Amino acid sequence: MGLLETIRDPRDLSKLSSSQLSELAGEIRSFLITNVAQTGGHLGPNLGVVELTMGIHRVFDSPRDSIVFDTGHQSYVHKMLTGRRNFESLRQQGGLSGYPARAESEHDIVESSHASSSLSWADGISRARQLTGEGDRYTVVMVGDGALTGGMAWEALNNIAADQRRRVVIVVNDNGRSYAPTIGGVADYLASLRPTLDSVRTHHMYENSMDWWKGRLQNGGPVGRFAYHCLHAAKKGIKDWWAPQGLFEDLGMKYVGPVDGHDLGAVEQALLTAKNYGGPVIVHAITEKGHGYAPARANDEDQFHAVGVIDPETGAPVAPGGKQSWTSVFATEIAEIADERKDIVGITGAMLIPVGLHRFAAKHPDRVIDVGIAEQHALTSAAGMAYGGLHPVVALYATFLNRAFDQLLMDIALHKAGVTIVLDRAGVTGPDGASHHGMWDMSMLQIVPGLHLAAPRDATRLREELREAVAISDAPSVVRFSKGTVGADINAEERTDDGVDVLARRPSGDSRNDVLIVSVGAMAEMALDVADRLGAQGISSTVVDPRWVLPVPKSIITMAASHRIVVVIEDGVRAGGVGSRIRQEMRAAGVDTALNEVGLPVEFLDHGTRAEVLERVGLTARQVANDVVAQVLGTKVPFARPLPGQQMPTGQIPKIK
């Protein structure tokens, strides 16, 4: 029986000796490599925080002390230390979440996996503790150096630092570079003094003494104030030479570190020092992403930040490669467009490779800007670049557009800026769960005046619509596409004058038009499947892909008028989505054809594969076809327009009481 199997609660860590803790850290890394290799997940970040997480749980008392993980992808070790080792189901439907989840454990608090928000949570939690008389409880945050590139983190720090009574410990997990300790006797001596120095600086007697001398000198007339400023400047200079404090001290927060984040003893000493201070403290830990796993450390791209199923010995992917992804199609096309147009610039939020701007950057490094995890800044900066004569292409995950809606609305759209926003991983993304599904964008974008929204169904249309998007110079344009591999091209039978593709007509043996199926983006294959199923029931259909869902093409409205019912299939939320917008345009044009919006419910959808999630919410060809048959037969609302000579069905209209 290994040591890991004896850990059912964080308090069990206190029973282990120093050598046992070291052994446990090794077991945790082996467990992570073995299990995440089988399911996929965030491997590198968790290998890097083993000792940090152990130290936090040894020094603080969870759940009485609140532990918050920024982003949350580095919480696997936390899950293990709080009694969750069912990693065989990690990120699978019904299994362990890849992020903190309140339903799993009382030790989990923040479920959102959007970065840079943890310090605001800490500000709120610590304020609540004070106001409810529980100010002795600590709030501990593990935040990465990357998350500190987000402005929201600094807004929170500004507020946390303003109240020195609040017990907030912020552990900065700095894995931006490898930890390389200085070698030599003097360096070893200084390193041995650092914990003592930090203990002195954070002791209340030190603080009281410094406050007393500050008051005496500042009240001592011009000479006293001059002496104070001289001594303060000298003190600051010595401290910055010894251990640079940077912006943290300027905010009024104590700074401890940097410490080796893989030395559990040093981590615990730093955390104890911070805890004993009793006010807001920054603990700066240097770690390695992928620590202890050679294949991860050898991966120059991201040290196995996120992996699919891999061989645990070599780190090589197990699944066969070769299939083209949506992202790779975009990456190749935007690089070619950049070759042709010098005004094209790329903007990414700390995700150069995941969003496909790396090929563009390799060719034109001065024209791709990484702004960090700062989507709000990215969009407003893009508006400024457009004003300056450039055409920015901002590439984001669809879920992260939520964070910059105000900037899109007021800085880009209001100013009619020619900015293209490319949304990767739109719709249901699968195993990363509720906060990563890109299902909100189409509903949000419906209310942005003048915006153009494209949803390509295949690789050819992605390339085509991207070029059309960057040709728009007087309004925002958005191109959204799914996660994963691109299927085969779906060619159209014809294209209308306003750019709508007619994918198929499924006649029922006569000349009537029963169902107009409007397919949005990657739902084309399902829409064609629905049409085949309806045809088998003697129901005719026309399947169209608008290509550009905003503004709504007029030919869609014209075709809607000649059909008995319209069915819009989209992988965004139904409320306020493409179907709702088409319905409004139909009514404005005097077209009273019934319309059924088929999409996602307004719910936070748990993790699972894309197919599992879609089936769970009833978004399958079989379910959609069954519903449409019932609507055509008049047994389910909305009812299809009756055929000549038929009565309007009363079907299952509910009685109003």
C-alpha positions in Angstrom: 0.0 0.0 0.0 1.5 3.3 -1.1 1.5 6.5 0.9 -1.0 8.1 -1.5 -3.6 5.6 -0.6 -3.4 6.6 3.1 -4.3 10.2 2.3 -8.1 10.6 2.5 -8.1 14.2 4.0 -5.5 17.0 4.0 -5.0 16.5 7.7 -3.4 13.1 7.0 -0.4 15.0 5.6 0.6 16.1 9.1 1.3 12.5 10.1 4.1 12.1 7.5 7.8 12.6 8.1 10.0 14.6 5.8 11.2 11.5 3.9 7.7 10.2 3.6 6.5 13.5 2.2 9.2 13.3 -0.4 8.1 9.8 -1.2 4.5 10.9 -1.5 5.4 13.7 -3.9 7.0 11.0 -6.2 3.9 8.8 -5.9 1.7 11.7 -6.8 3.7 12.4 -10.0 3.7 8.8 -11.0 -0.1 8.7 -10.4 -0.6 11.8 -12.5 1.5 10.5 -15.4 -0.1 7.1 -15.4 -3.7 8.3 -15.2 -3.7 11.5 -17.2 -1.9 9.6 -20.0 -5.0 7.4 -20.3 -7.7 10.1 -20.2 -5.9 13.3 -21.4 -5.9 16.5 -19.4 -3.7 19.2 -18.0 -0.6 17.2 -17.1 2.3 19.7 -17.2 0.7 22.3 -14.8 -0.1 19.7 -12.2 3.3 18.1 -12.3 4.6 21.6 -11.5 2.5 22.2 -8.4 2.9 19.0 -6.4 5.0 20.4 -3.5 3.2 23.8 -3.6 -0.2 22.0 -3.1 1.1 19.7 -0.4 2.6 22.7 1.4 -0.6 24.7 1.2 -2.6 21.8 2.7 0.0 21.2 5.4 0.1 24.8 6.6 -3.6 25.8 6.1 -6.8 24.1 7.3 -9.1 23.4 4.3 -12.0 23.8 4.2 -12.1 26.1 7.1 -9.4 28.1 5.3 -10.6 28.7 1.7 -8.2 27.6 -1.1 -8.9 29.1 -4.5 -7.2 28.0 -7.7 -6.9 30.6 -10.5 -8.2 28.9 -13.7 -8.3 25.6 -11.8 -6.5 23.4 -14.4 -3.7 22.9 -11.8 -6.1 21.4 -9.1 -5.5 17.7 -9.8 -3.1 17.3 -6.8 -5.6 19.2 -4.6 -8.2 16.7 -5.7 -6.0 13.8 -4.7 -5.1 15.2 -1.3 -8.8 15.8 -0.6 -9.7 12.1 -1.2 -10.4 12.0 -4.9 -8.4 9.4 -6.8 -11.0 8.2 -9.3 -8.9 9.6 -12.1 -9.9 6.8 -14.5 -13.0 8.9 -15.1 -11.2 12.3 -15.4 -13.0 14.7 -17.7 -15.5 11.9 -18.8 -19.2 12.1 -18.6 -20.3 11.4 -15.0 -16.7 11.3 -13.8 -14.2 13.6 -12.2 -14.2 17.2 -13.4 -10.9 18.6 -14.8 -11.5 21.7 -12.7 -12.6 22.3 -9.1 -16.3 21.3 -8.6 -18.4 22.1 -5.6 -20.5 19.0 -6.2 -17.3 16.8 -5.7 -15.9 18.2 -2.5 -16.4 20.8 0.2 -12.7 21.7 -0.4 -13.6 23.1 -3.9 -14.8 26.7 -4.2 -14.3 28.4 -7.6 -15.5 26.3 -10.6 -15.0 28.9 -13.3 -11.9 28.1 -15.4 -11.4 31.6 -16.7 -8.1 33.1 -15.7 -7.2 36.1 -13.5 -10.4 36.1 -11.4 -9.1 34.2 -8.3 -7.9 37.4 -6.5 -11.3 39.0 -6.8 -12.8 35.9 -5.3 -10.2 36.1 -2.5 -11.1 39.8 -2.0 -14.7 38.9 -1.7 -14.2 35.9 0.6 -11.9 37.7 2.9 -14.2 40.7 3.2 -17.1 38.3 4.0 -15.0 36.6 6.7 -14.3 40.0 8.4 -17.9 41.2 8.2 -19.2 37.9 9.6 -16.8 37.8 12.5 -14.6 35.1 11.1 -11.5 37.2 10.3 -9.2 34.5 11.7 -9.9 32.3 8.7 -7.4 32.5 5.8 -8.0 32.8 2.1 -5.3 31.2 0.1 -4.9 31.7 -3.7 -2.7 29.8 -6.1 -2.3 32.1 -9.1 0.1 31.6 -12.0 2.4 34.3 -13.4 0.4 34.1 -16.6 -2.8 35.0 -14.8 -1.1 38.1 -13.5 -1.1 39.5 -17.0 -4.8 40.0 -16.7 -6.0 43.4 -15.5 -8.7 42.0 -13.3 -6.0 40.4 -11.1 -4.4 43.9 -10.5 -7.7 45.5 -9.7 -8.2 42.9 -7.0 -4.7 43.3 -5.6 -5.3 47.0 -5.3 -8.3 46.3 -3.1 -6.8 43.5 -1.1 -3.7 45.6 -0.2 -5.9 48.4 1.0 -6.9 46.5 4.1 -3.9 45.1 6.1 -6.2 43.2 8.5 -7.4 40.6 6.0 -5.7 37.2 6.1 -5.0 36.6 2.4 -2.0 34.6 1.2 -1.4 34.8 -2.5 0.9 32.0 -3.8 2.3 33.1 -7.2 3.2 29.9 -9.1 5.9 31.3 -11.4 6.7 28.7 -14.0 7.6 31.2 -16.7 11.2 30.0 -16.5 13.1 27.1 -15.0 14.3 27.4 -11.4 18.1 27.7 -11.5 19.6 28.3 -8.0 22.8 30.4 -7.9 25.8 28.2 -7.2 28.5 29.1 -4.6 29.2 29.4 -0.9 28.0 33.1 -0.7 24.8 32.2 -2.5 24.1 29.3 -0.2 24.7 31.6 2.8 22.3 34.2 1.5 19.7 31.5 0.7 20.0 30.3 4.3 19.4 33.8 5.6 16.3 34.5 3.5 13.8 32.7 5.7 15.1 34.5 8.7 14.9 37.8 6.9 11.4 37.2 5.8 10.4 36.2 9.3 11.8 39.4 10.7 10.1 41.6 8.1 6.7 40.1 8.6 6.8 40.1 12.4 4.4 42.6 14.0 7.1 44.0 16.3 9.0 44.9 13.1 5.9 46.6 11.6 5.2 48.5 14.9 8.8 49.6 15.2 8.8 50.8 11.6 5.5 52.7 12.1 6.9 54.4 15.3 10.1 55.6 13.6 8.1 56.7 10.5 5.8 58.8 12.7 8.7 60.3 14.8 10.7 61.4 11.8 7.8 62.7 9.7 6.7 64.8 12.7 10.3 66.1 13.3 10.1 69.0 10.9 12.1 69.4 7.7 15.2 67.7 9.0 13.2 64.7 10.3 11.2 64.3 7.1 14.5 64.6 5.0 16.0 61.9 7.2 13.0 59.7 6.8 13.0 59.9 3.0 16.8 59.1 2.9 16.5 56.1 5.2 13.3 54.9 3.4 15.1 55.1 0.1 18.1 53.3 1.4 16.0 50.5 3.0 14.1 50.0 -0.3 17.3 49.9 -2.3 18.8 47.3 -0.1 15.6 45.2 -0.2 15.4 45.4 -3.9 19.0 44.3 -4.2 18.4 41.4 -1.8 15.1 40.2 -3.2 13.2 42.4 -5.7 9.8 43.4 -4.4 8.6 45.1 -7.5 4.9 46.2 -7.8 3.8 44.1 -4.8 5.5 46.3 -2.3 4.3 49.4 -4.2 0.8 48.1 -3.6 1.5 47.9 0.1 1.7 44.1 0.3 4.4 42.0 2.0 6.5 39.8 -0.3 8.1 36.5 0.6 10.4 34.8 -1.8 11.3 33.8 -4.3 11.4 30.2 -3.1 12.0 26.9 -4.8 8.5 25.6 -5.4 9.8 22.0 -5.5 11.5 22.2 -2.1 8.7 21.3 0.2 10.6 22.5 3.3 11.2 25.9 1.7 7.6 26.2 0.6 6.3 25.4 4.0 8.6 27.9 5.7 7.5 30.6 3.3 3.8 29.8 3.8 4.2 29.7 7.6 5.9 33.1 7.5 3.1 34.5 5.4 0.5 32.9 7.7 2.1 34.3 10.9 2.1 37.8 9.4 -1.7 37.8 9.5 -2.3 40.3 6.7 -2.1 40.1 2.9 1.1 38.5 1.7 2.6 37.5 -1.7 4.6 34.2 -1.7 6.6 33.9 -4.9 7.4 30.3 -5.8 9.5 29.3 -8.8 8.4 26.1 -10.4 8.8 24.0 -13.5 5.8 23.0 -15.6 6.1 19.3 -16.2 8.6 18.9 -13.3 9.8 15.3 -12.9 8.6 14.1 -16.3 11.3 14.2 -19.0 8.9 14.1 -22.1 7.0 17.1 -20.7 10.2 19.1 -20.0 11.5 18.3 -23.5 8.3 19.7 -25.1 9.2 23.2 -26.1 5.7 24.2 -27.0 4.0 24.1 -23.6 5.6 21.4 -21.4 2.5 19.2 -21.9 0.1 21.9 -20.7 -2.8 19.8 -22.0 -2.5 16.4 -23.6 -4.7 13.8 -25.2 -4.2 10.1 -24.6 -0.4 9.5 -24.6 2.1 6.8 -24.0 3.2 7.4 -20.4 6.7 6.2 -21.1 7.4 8.4 -24.1 4.7 11.1 -24.0 3.9 10.3 -27.7 0.2 10.6 -28.7 -1.6 7.3 -28.8 -4.4 8.4 -31.2 -3.4 8.3 -34.9 -2.6 11.8 -36.2 -3.0 13.2 -39.7 -6.5 14.5 -39.4 -6.8 18.2 -40.1 -8.1 20.4 -37.3 -10.2 23.5 -37.6 -7.4 25.5 -35.9 -4.8 24.2 -38.4 -7.0 25.3 -41.3 -7.2 28.8 -39.9 -3.5 28.9 -39.0 -2.5 28.2 -42.6 -5.0 30.5 -44.2 -4.3 33.5 -41.9 -0.6 33.1 -42.6 -1.2 33.2 -46.3 -3.5 36.3 -46.0 -0.8 38.0 -43.9 1.7 37.4 -46.8 -0.7 39.1 -49.2 -1.7 42.0 -46.9 0.7 44.0 -44.9 -2.1 45.7 -42.9 -3.1 42.4 -41.3 -2.0 42.0 -37.7 -2.7 39.1 -35.3 -3.6 39.5 -31.6 -3.6 36.6 -29.1 -4.3 36.4 -25.4 -1.4 34.2 -24.2 -2.5 31.4 -26.6 -0.4 31.8 -29.7 -0.3 28.1 -30.6 -3.8 26.9 -29.3 -5.6 29.5 -31.5 -3.4 29.0 -34.5 -1.5 32.3 -34.9 2.0 30.6 -34.6 2.5 30.2 -38.4 1.6 33.9 -38.9 4.1 34.8 -36.1 6.8 32.7 -37.5 6.6 34.5 -40.9 5.9 38.0 -39.5 6.9 38.2 -35.8 6.5 41.9 -35.6 2.9 41.7 -36.7 1.6 39.2 -34.1 1.0 40.7 -30.6 0.5 38.5 -27.5 -1.2 40.8 -24.9 -1.4 38.2 -22.2 -4.6 37.0 -20.5 -6.2 40.4 -21.3 -9.1 39.9 -23.6 -10.6 43.3 -22.8 -7.4 45.1 -23.6 -7.0 43.0 -26.8 -10.2 44.2 -28.3 -9.9 47.8 -27.5 -6.3 47.8 -28.6 -7.5 46.2 -31.9 -10.0 49.1 -32.3 -7.0 51.5 -31.9 -5.0 49.6 -34.5 -8.0 49.7 -36.9 -8.1 53.5 -36.4 -4.4 53.6 -37.2 -4.9 51.9 -40.6 -4.4 48.2 -39.8 -6.8 45.3 -39.9 -6.4 43.3 -36.6 -7.4 39.7 -36.4 -8.1 38.8 -32.7 -8.0 35.0 -32.1 -9.7 33.7 -28.9 -11.5 30.7 -27.6 -15.2 31.4 -28.0 -15.8 31.1 -24.2 -13.4 33.9 -23.6 -15.2 36.4 -25.8 -17.6 36.7 -22.8 -14.9 38.6 -20.9 -14.7 41.4 -23.5 -18.2 42.0 -24.6 -18.2 45.7 -23.5 -15.1 46.4 -25.5 -16.6 44.7 -28.6 -19.8 46.7 -28.3 -18.5 50.1 -27.3 -15.0 50.3 -28.6 -15.2 48.3 -31.8 -18.8 48.3 -33.0 -19.7 51.8 -31.9 -16.7 53.1 -33.8 -17.3 50.9 -36.8 -13.8 49.5 -36.5 -12.7 47.0 -39.1 -11.7 44.2 -36.7 -12.0 40.5 -37.3 -12.5 38.2 -34.3 -11.8 34.5 -34.8 -13.5 32.3 -32.2 -11.9 28.8 -31.8 -13.7 26.0 -30.0 -17.2 27.4 -30.6 -20.2 25.4 -29.5 -20.0 22.3 -27.3 -16.3 21.6 -26.7 -16.6 18.5 -24.5 -14.4 17.3 -21.6 -13.5 20.7 -20.2 -17.1 21.4 -19.1 -19.3 24.3 -18.4 -16.9 27.2 -18.4 -15.2 26.1 -21.6 -18.2 25.4 -23.9 -18.2 28.1 -26.5 -22.0 28.2 -26.5 -22.8 31.8 -25.6 -21.2 33.8 -28.4 -24.0 33.7 -31.0 -26.6 34.9 -28.6 -24.4 37.7 -27.3 -23.4 38.8 -30.8 -27.0 39.2 -32.0 -27.4 42.5 -30.2 -24.2 44.1 -31.5 -25.2 46.7 -34.2 -23.6 46.3 -37.6 -21.7 43.1 -36.7 -21.1 40.4 -39.3 -21.1 36.8 -38.1 -19.9 33.8 -40.1 -20.2 30.1 -39.2 -18.3 27.9 -41.7 -19.4 24.3 -42.1 -16.1 22.9 -43.4 -12.5 23.7 -44.2 -13.2 25.3 -47.6 -15.9 27.6 -46.2 -13.6 28.5 -43.3 -10.9 29.7 -45.7 -13.5 31.4 -47.8 -15.4 33.2 -45.0 -12.1 34.3 -43.3 -11.1 36.1 -46.4 -14.5 37.7 -46.7 -14.3 38.8 -43.0 -10.9 40.6 -43.4 -12.3 42.4 -46.4 -14.9 44.2 -44.1 -13.3 47.5 -43.1 -16.2 49.4 -41.5 -17.7 47.0 -39.0 -16.6 44.1 -36.7 -16.6 40.7 -38.3 -16.6 37.3 -36.4 -15.7 33.9 -37.7 -16.5 31.0 -35.4 -15.6 27.3 -35.7 -15.6 24.1 -33.7 -13.0 22.2 -31.7 -11.3 19.2 -33.1 -11.0 17.7 -36.6 -12.7 19.0 -39.7 -14.9 16.6 -41.6 -15.1 16.2 -45.3 -16.3 19.2 -47.3 -20.0 19.5 -47.9 -20.6 21.0 -51.3 -23.7 23.0 -52.1 -26.1 22.4 -54.9 -26.3 26.1 -55.6 -25.6 29.5 -54.0 -28.1 32.3 -53.9 -27.2 35.9 -54.9 -26.7 36.9 -51.3 -24.4 34.0 -50.5 -26.6 31.4 -49.0 -25.7 27.8 -49.9 -28.5 25.4 -50.7 -27.1 22.0 -49.5 -29.9 19.7 -50.5 -33.5 19.4 -51.5 -35.3 16.3 -50.4 -38.5 16.0 -52.4 -41.4 13.8 -51.1 -42.8 13.0 -54.6 -44.8 16.2 -55.1 -44.1 19.9 -55.5 -44.8 21.1 -52.0 -42.2 22.5 -49.7 -42.6 21.2 -46.1 -39.6 22.1 -44.0 -36.8 24.6 -44.5 -33.8 23.5 -42.4 -31.3 26.3 -41.6 -28.0 24.7 -40.6 -25.5 26.9 -38.7 -21.8 26.0 -39.0 -20.8 22.6 -38.0 -24.4 21.4 -37.7 -24.6 20.8 -41.5 -24.0 17.1 -41.3 -26.7 16.7 -38.7 -29.1 18.9 -40.8 -28.6 16.6 -43.8 -29.2 13.6 -41.7 -32.5 15.1 -40.4 -33.5 15.8 -44.0 -33.0 12.1 -44.9 -35.0 11.0 -42.0 -37.9 13.3 -42.9 -37.8 12.1 -46.5 -38.2 8.6 -45.3 -41.5 9.7 -43.7 -42.7 11.4 -46.9 -41.8 15.0 -45.7 -40.0 17.2 -48.1 -37.2 19.6 -47.0 -34.7 22.1 -48.2 -31.4 22.4 -46.3 -29.5 25.7 -46.4 -26.4 27.0 -44.9 -26.5 30.9 -44.5 -22.7 31.0 -44.2 -23.1 34.5 -42.7 -25.8 34.3 -40.0 -25.5 38.1 -39.4 -26.9 40.0 -41.0 -29.7 37.6 -41.8 -29.6 37.0 -45.6 -32.9 38.1 -47.3 -33.1 34.8 -49.3 -33.6 32.9 -46.0 -36.7 35.0 -45.3 -37.9 34.5 -48.9 -37.5 30.7 -48.6 -39.1 30.7 -45.2 -42.3 32.2 -46.8 -42.6 29.3 -49.2 -42.3 26.5 -46.6 -44.7 25.2 -44.0 -42.2 25.4 -41.1 -38.6 26.6 -40.5 -36.2 24.6 -38.3 -32.9 26.3 -37.3 -30.2 24.0 -36.0 -27.4 25.7 -34.1 -24.8 24.7 -31.4 -25.3 27.8 -29.4 -28.0 28.6 -26.7 -31.5 28.8 -28.2 -32.4 31.9 -26.2 -31.5 34.9 -28.4 -29.7 32.7 -30.9 -29.7 32.5 -34.7 -33.2 31.0 -34.7 -34.6 33.8 -32.6 -33.0 36.4 -34.9 -34.4 34.8 -38.0 -37.9 34.6 -36.4 -37.7 38.4 -35.7 -36.6 39.1 -39.3 -39.4 37.0 -40.7 -42.0 38.8 -38.6 -40.6 42.2 -39.6 -41.0 41.1 -43.3 -44.6 39.8 -42.7 -43.8 36.1 -42.9 -45.8 34.1 -40.5 -44.3 30.7 -41.1 -43.8 28.7 -37.9 -40.2 28.5 -36.7 -38.6 26.0 -34.3 -35.3 26.9 -32.7 -33.1 23.8 -32.2 -30.1 24.5 -30.0 -28.7 24.3 -26.5 -30.7 25.0 -23.4 -29.8 27.9 -21.1 -27.9 25.7 -18.7 -24.3 25.0 -17.6 -23.5 21.8 -19.3 -21.3 19.2 -17.6 -18.3 17.7 -19.2 -18.4 14.7 -21.6 -17.6 14.2 -25.2 -19.2 16.5 -27.7 -21.5 13.7 -28.9 -22.5 12.8 -25.3 -23.3 16.4 -24.4 -25.4 16.9 -27.6 -27.3 13.6 -26.9 -27.9 14.6 -23.3 -29.6 17.8 -24.4 -31.6 16.2 -27.2 -29.6 17.7 -30.1 -29.4 14.6 -32.3 -30.7 14.0 -35.8 -33.1 11.4 -34.5 -34.6 13.6 -31.8 -34.8 16.7 -34.2 -36.4 14.6 -36.9 -39.0 13.1 -34.5 -40.0 16.6 -33.3 -40.3 17.9 -36.9 -42.5 15.0 -37.9 -44.8 15.8 -35.0 -44.9 19.5 -35.9 -45.7 18.7 -39.5 -48.5 16.3 -38.4 -49.9 18.9 -36.0 -49.3 17.1 -32.7 -46.5 19.3 -31.4 -46.0 23.1 -31.3 -44.9 25.0 -33.3 -47.4 23.6 -35.8 -46.4 23.6 -39.5 -48.7 25.6 -41.8 -51.6 23.4 -42.9 -51.8 22.2 -46.4 -54.6 23.6 -48.6 -58.0 22.4 -47.4 -56.6 21.4 -44.0 -57.7 22.8 -40.7 -55.2 24.5 -38.4 -54.3 21.7 -35.9 -55.2 22.1 -32.3 -52.9 19.3 -31.3 -51.3 19.6 -27.9 -51.8 23.3 -27.3 -51.8 23.7 -23.5 -54.9 25.0 -21.8 -54.4 28.4 -20.1 -55.9 28.5 -16.6 
